[in-house]
């Protein structure tokens, strides 16, 4: 029972108690007063009537007429005249039931009044004794009416007190609502703070909970800074500020193996011809400053796009990875112009040549294939001794015009939705005891006898702005699968699910008829999208958790400085990007990063899951680092 109801019952009980006490005291006092008044009236009436009969010489006829007339007034319950010998001379008595008050009330408060007595004489001779008792129904009527008025007053007082108490209770208990909201938020791993109320007891509770939330926020912020620092030390070139070759190649490999919109994109390779000679001419310090400016220019391009990455592969070669981009020449020109601006700013552009090779990568290609293609194109461009751009296509196939490609894919998607050609693949995600956490279910497209992976068609879904439609369809597929398998199913949502205002409401309408299935539904969004649209992501999480669904972030690790912002989101899990899991058994820097990330996640009750685990050695190291679950090639369905 809520505290509000308990206080309401306490008020009602108190008012009833006060009414009962007042009723008892008032009724007993009124009863005693009425009994006294009736006794005095009986005595006075008996004396007056006896005197009147005495003055009439106690004539028998007049006695009977007078007493009968007096009784017929209706004010007496009994009039009796008894002779000195004890014989009844005249007796009149009203035996009708009293109807002026309820029977239970009469039994509860019986009015017992002694009759009035007086002697009737004839001269010096006693005729008899007159006994007279006034009717008590008038007293019961007054007593009952008094009780009714008292009850009415208390009823009105109870209603007024209830309304006033309701208003005051809401004011008094308003801070308690905030306390409950904060406690529920902490239970959902959302460490929020609220204003301290004026009520002393509530203020102490809120202050303690606020301190807890603030400490958690500080821990997350400090650990996020530490993680970012370690990541920069291990993954970033000190001279240029760009990603080192090894982590860049791991990121590229993870993109090629990914099953989302990042599985297709552009990779560009730029070479600064004659950098070694320039180093001899200008000196190491000047060239280091030049390289630092080049790194800032490339990082400026990368910063405006999620999951893009730039690296210095060796002394004079730079690479830029642009997931989701299908315009290689445009990306390459931006890179070339950004570096040219650096040389012009330093007045060193007269002799510099910047040949660029660029290509489009697709899901399933290998790093070897890409680099071979780019190296050949770059070498051919460099031989021309010009700052040219060479677009290297896979094989002899040239890309169709973008408009034709988009029209082609739009037709495929519209038919696929109508004919229900989208399906969900299932890959188990297990904890380190090989218990099922959930099935990760990327979307697939069954088209013309071929099963297309998400990485093959999601980039086109994204370009055609059909992501929200596909997200809705995927949720329907997941609910359908849960109803059949009764197993936890995890699906990937696009940025459209986060940014479109109507999507959370649609999700509520779809989940509310399926409360049991909703509890087995897990949903995740990419790290970049979650942090870029954090407020919208929080609202999506709150809506999903209202139905018991789990929410998480995938591909975590590229924006570690933003981890501190997750203190009030209410996440259930984080999935670490596969690029940080690659060869983690031998990569000390990534071991440190993942160990700290696990500590941070566990401190706020969040599971940390590793993506793309490929070997038993990686699995064993992840277990030592504190990872809660794994997914990837090493995890097979037989382990479930």
N, C-alpha and C positions, 0 to 999 in steps of 0.2 A: 504494500500500500504506500502511495506517495506521501511525502511529508505534508503537502498541501491538503490532502484528504484527511490526514490525521489531525491537523490543526483545525480543520473545519469540524470534524467530529468532536474535538475538544471544546470548541465554542458552543456547539449545540448542546453537548452534555452539561456544560457550565450553565447555560441559560435554563435548561430544564431543571437543573438542581436549584437554581435561584427561584424559578417559578414554583417548584414544589415546596421549598421552604416558605416562600411568601404565602402560598396557598394555605399551608398548615397554620401558620401564625395568624393570618388574616381570618381564616374560617373559624378557628377556635376562639379568637377574640370576639368576632361577630356573634358566634353562637352564645358565648357567655353573656354578652351584652343583651342580646335578644331575650335570653332566658330571664335575666334580671328585669328587663322591661315588662315581659309578659307576667312575671310574678307580681310586680307592683300593680300592673293593670288589673290582674285577677283580684288582688286584695282590695284595691280601690273600688272596682265595680261591685264586688260582693258587699262591701260596706254600704255603698250608696244605694244598692238595690234593696238590701235588708232594711235600711232606714226608711225607704219609700214604702215598703210593705208594712212596716210598723206603724207609720202614720195613717195607713188605711185600715187600722184596727184588725189587721190580719184576717180580713173576711175571706173565707175559703174560695168564694167565686172570684173575688178580685185577685187573690193570690195566684190562682191558676191562669187567669187572663193576663195578668201582668208578666208572669214568668214566661208564658207561651209567646207573648208579644216580643219580649226581650230576646228569646231564643231565635225567633223567626227573623231577626235582623241578620243572622248568618255570621255573627262575630264570635259565637261561642261553640266550643266543642261539646260542653256538657254543663247543664244547670240542674241542680238537685236540691230538694228541700226535704230534710229528715226530721221526724218528730223527736221529742226528748226521749221517747221510748225506743227509738231506733227504727221506726217504720218509715218507709219512703212515702212521703205525701205527694210530691210531684217530682218527675224526672224527665228531662229532655236531653237527648244525646245524638250527635251527628256522627254516623258510622261510615260516611262516604270516604273513599280512598283519596288521598291527597295527590292532586295532579299538577300542582304548581312547580314541582321539581322532580327529577328522575328518581326512581325507586332506589337505585344504588347510592345516590347522593343522600337520600333520607336515611338509609341504613348506615352510611359512613358518618354522618353528623346528626345523630338523633337529638331532637330538642325535647328535653324533659323538664317541665315546669310544674311546680307545686300549685295546687288549686287554691283560690281565695275562699276564705270562710268568714261568715258573720251570722250572728243570732237575730232571729226575727221574733218580736215580742208583741203581746197584746196587753197594753198597760204594764202591770208588774208580772204578768204571766208569760213564760217562754213558749212560743208557738213551735219553734223548730230551729234547726241549723241550716243555713243556706250555703251550699258548696257550688263554686263557679270556676270554670276553666275556659279561658279564651282559646279560640281556634289557632293552631300552630301553622296552618298553611300559609298565612300571611308572612310569618317569620321565615318559613322555607323559601317562599317566593323571593323575599328580599335577599336572603343568603345566597340563593342560586343566581339571582341577577348580579349580585356583587361578585360572585365567582366568575360568571361569564364575562363581566367587564374586565376583571383582573386577567383572565385568560386572553381576551382580545388585546389588552394592552401589551401583554408579554409576547403575543404573536407578532404584533406590529413591531415591538422592540426587537424581537428575534430577526424579523426580516430586515429591519434597518441595520441592526448589528451585523447581520450576515452580509449585506451589501457593503457596509463600511469595512467590515473585516475582510471581505474579499478584495476590496481595493487596497487596504493596508497590507494584506498578506502578499499581494502581487508586488507591491513596492518593496516589502521586506525580503521576499524570497527571490526577487529578480536577480540579485547577485548569486543566489544558489543555482539558478538556471545557467549562469555563466560558468560556475564551478563544474556543474554536470557536463556542460558542453566541452569544457577544457579537459575534464577527466576522460570523456569519450574520445576526444581527439588524441590524447596521449595513448589511450588503448588502441587507437588506429595508427599509431606511430606518426602522429602529427603533433609536433611539440610547439604549440602556440602559447602566447601570453595574453592575459586579459587585464583590464583595469581592476585595481584593488577596491573592493567595496568599503562603505563606511562602517558596516557591521563588524565589530571586533573579531568575533569568532570566524566569520567568513573571510575577513581580511587575512587572518593567519593562514588559513587553508590556501587561499589564492596566492599569497606571497610565497608559500612553500612550493606550490606547483609552478609558479612563474620562475622561481629560482632553478627548478629542475629543467624547465624548457630552455632557459637562458644558458645553463651549463651545457646542455646537449647542443644548442646552436653554436656555442663557442668551440666545443670539441669538434663538431663537423667543419666549422670554418678553419680552425687551426690545422686539422688533418688534411683538409682540401689543399691548403697552401703548401703543406709539407709534401703531399703527393705530387702537386704540380712542380715543386722544386726538384724532387727526385726524378720526375719524368724528364724535365729539361736537362738535368745533369747527365742522364743516361741516354737520352734520345735526340738531343739537339746539339748541332755543331756550334762550338763556342764562337767561332769567327763570324759565321753568317747568320746564326740564329735559326737556321733551317734544320729539318729533320735529317738525322744521319742516314747513311745508306742502308744499314741493316734494318732498322725499324721501318724505313720507307718501303723496302722490299717486302717486309712482313705485312704492311698495310695493303700493298698492291696485291699480294697473294691472297689475303683475306677478301679483298674486293672481287677478285676473279672467282673465288669459291662461294661468294655470298649468294643468297637467294632472295634478293630484294632489289630495289631500284638502283642500288649502287653497283650491280653486276654488269652494267654497261656504262661506258664513259670514254673519256679521252686521256691519252697519255702522251705528253710532249717532252722531247729531249732537246736541250739547247747547249751549244758549246761556245765558249769564248776562245776564239782562235788567237793564238799568240800570247796567252796569259803568262807563260813562262818568261818570254822575252820582256813583257811589261814589268814583271817582277824584278828583273835585272835593271831595268831603266829607272823605275820609280822607287824601288825599294820595298821591302816587306811590309813596313808599317803602312805605307800609302796603299798598297794593294789590299792589305787586311781591312783598311777602312773602306775601300771600294767594295770588297766582298760583303762587308757588313751592310752597306747601303743596298747592294743587290738582294741580300737576304730580306731586308725590310720591305723592298719593293715586291718581292714574290710573296712574302707573308701578308702584304696588303691585299694582294689578289685572293689568296687563300682564305683570308678572314671573312670575306663577304659571301662565302659558299660553305655549306656544311659538308664535312667529310673530304674536302679537297686537301691536298697535301703537296708540299714542295720540298725538294731535297737537293743537297749538293752531293752528287754521286762520287765525284773525285775532284781533282784539282780544278778542272775547267768545265766539267759537265754538270748541268743542272737539269732536274726533272720536275715536272708538275703533273700530278694526278688529279683529274677532274671527273669524278663520278657523275653520272646522269647527263653529261654534256655529249652531244652528238655533232658538234660543230668544231672539228679539230683545227681547222685553219684559223678560226676566230680566236680560239684559246691560245694557239701558238703565236698569233700576232700580238695578242695582249702581253704575253710573256716577253716577246722580243722588244716591244715598245717600252715596257716598264724598265728593262735592263738598259736599253738605249738611252732612256732619260737619265739614268744614273751616270752613264759615261758622259753625256752632254753636260750635265750639271758639274762634272769634274773636269770638263774640257779635255777629255781623253778619247773622244769619239772619232778622231780623224783616221786612225789606222785600225780600229777594232772591227772585226767581222763576227756576226752572231748567226751562224747557220742553225736552223731548227728543223727537226723531224717530228712529225706528230702522227698519231694513228688512233683509230677507234678500237677499243677492246670490247669483247663480249664475254658473257658467262661461259666458263668452261675452258677458256684459253689458258696457256701456261706463260709464266714469266719468260721462259726461254724463247717461246715463239714471238712474244712482243718485242723483246730486246733485240732479237735477231733482225726483225723487220725494221725497227727504228735505227739500229746501228748501220744497216745497209743504206737506208735513206739519208741518214746524217752524213755518212762518208761521201755519198754522191753529191750532196749539197755543198759540203766543205771543199770539195775539189774545184767547184766553180769559183771559189774565193769571193763569194758574195754573201750577204746576209739574207739568204733565201729561205723559203719555207717549203718543205717537202712533206706532202701528205701520203703516208704509206698505207695502202689498203690491203686487206687480207686477200692473198691470191690476186686474181685479175678482176675481182668483182668491185665495181664502183658503186657508191651509194646513190640510190634514187633520189630525186628531188624530195625535200622534206614534205611538201604538200601532198605528193602522191603517196608517200609512206604513211602519213597520218590518216589519209582517207582509207587506205588499205586496212590499217589496224582498227580504225573505228568500225568498219564493216564487220571485222572479225569479232570484236568485243560485243557489239550489239546482238549479233546472231548467237554468240556464246551465252549471253545472259538469257536470251529468249529460250534457247534449247538446253539450258542448264548444263553447260559444258565445263564449268569450273568445278574443281574438286579440291579436296584437302589431302595432302600427303601426311604421313605420321612418322615422327622421329621421337623416340623416348628420351626424356630428360630424367636422369636418375640421381639420387643422392649417392654418397660414397659407400653406402651399404647395399647399393643396387636395388633400392626401393624406388618405385615410380613417383616422381614429383608431378609431372604432367607429360602429355604428348605435345610436342611442338608440331604445329600443322601449317606449314606454308602452303599457299594456294598454287594450284596447277591448272593448266588449260589443256583439255583434250580436244585437239583439232586435227582433222584429216588424218586420223590414225596415229598421230604423234602426241606425246605428252610433253608440253612445254613447261619448263621450270619458271618460277616467278621472276628470276633474273632476266629471262628472255623477253617477257612482255610487260612487266611492271613499269619500266621506263616509259613505254608508250601509253600505258594507262595514266601515268603521271602527266605526260605532255598533253594528253587529250582531256585532262581535268575530269576524269571519270573515277578518281580514287575513292570518293565518298560512296559512289554507287557500288563499287567493288567491296568496300569495307562492310556495307550493309549486307551484301550478298554473302560475304565470308562469315559474318555473325550468324546469319540464318543457317549456313552450312554447319557451323560449329554446334549450334543448338540441336540440329538434327542428328549430328554424330553423337553428341552426348546422350540423347534420348535412346540411341541404339546401344552404345558401348557402356554408358554409365561410368566413364572415366574422365578425369580432368583433361581438358583440351585447351591448348594455348594457341592464340592466333596473333598475327601481326597486323597492326593498324597503321594507316598512313597519316601524313600530316593533316589530311582533310578531316579526319576524325577529331583532331585537336582544334583546328582553327574554325571549322564551320559551326556557327552558333546553334543550328538546329540539330546537330548530330547527337548531343547528349540526350535531348528530349526524345528523339527517335529511338535511341538505345533503351531508354526507360520504358517506352511503350512496347518494345520488343521483349525485354527481359521480364517485365512484370507478370505476364501470363505463364512464365516458366520459372518459378522461384527455385525449384530444386536444380534444374539445369543451370541456372545462373550461378549457383554456388560452385559449380564445377568448371566455370568459364574463366580462363586466364587471358588477359590482353596485355600487349606491350607495344610501345612506340619507340622509335629510334632516339638515341641520346640527344642528337642535335636538335630535333624537333621539340623534345620535351623541354629543354632549357630555353630555346628561342621563344616558345609560347608557354611559359611556365604557368601563368595565371589560368589560361585556358586548360592546360593539362591538369592543374589542381581541381578545377571544376569537373573535368571528365572523371578523375579518380574518385571524387566524392560521389558522383552519380553512380559509378560502377559499384563502389563499395556498399552503397545503400541496398544493393541486391545480393551482396555476398560475393561478388566477383573479385578476382585478384587483378592487380595492376602492377606492371613492371616497366623497366626501361632496358632496351637491348643495345648492343654495341657500345657499352660503357667503356670509358678510358681515354677518350679524346678531349674531353672537357672537364678534367678533374678539378679545376679551380672552381667549378660551379657546384660541386657536390654539396657544399654548405647550404645551398638554397633548398635542399630536399627535406629540411627539418619539419616542414608543415604540410608536406604533400600526402603522406600516408601510403607510401609505396609498400609493396609486399616483397619485391625481389629486384635484383639487378643482374643483368647478363653481361659479363665482361667480353669485350670484342675479341675475336679470334686472333687478331694481330698481336695481342699481349699474351696470348696463351702459347703461341708458336715457340717450340723449343724452350719452354719455361724451365725445364729440368736443368738446362745449362746456362740460362740467361739470368745472372744474379740481379741485374737491375729490375727486370720484370718480376722476379721473386719478391723483392722488397716492395715493389708497387702493389702487387696482389695481396701480400700479407697485410699491408696497411689498409688496403681497400676492404678486405674481409673484416678487419677490426672495426673500421668505421661503420660498415653495414650492420654488423652484429650488435654494435652499441645502440642502435636504434631499432633493433628487431627485424632487420631486412635480410632475406636470404641472398647469397651471392653465388651465381651460377656461371661456370666457364663455358664459352662457346668454342666449337671447333677443336675439341680435344682429339688428337690423332694417334697417340701412343700410350702405352702403359706407363712409360717413364714420366710423361706429362701428367697422367692421372695420379701417380704416386706423389709427385711433387705438389700437385694442387691439393691433395689431401693433407699434406704436411703444412701447407700454407693456410688451411682453414676454409677452403672452398666448400660450399654446401651441396653443390650439384654440378653435373657435367652433361654436355651434349656434344655430339660430333661423331666422326667415323669410328672411334673406339667403342662407342656405345651401340650395342646391337639390340635388336628386339628380343633376342633370346635371353638377355640379361634381366628383362622385366619380369 
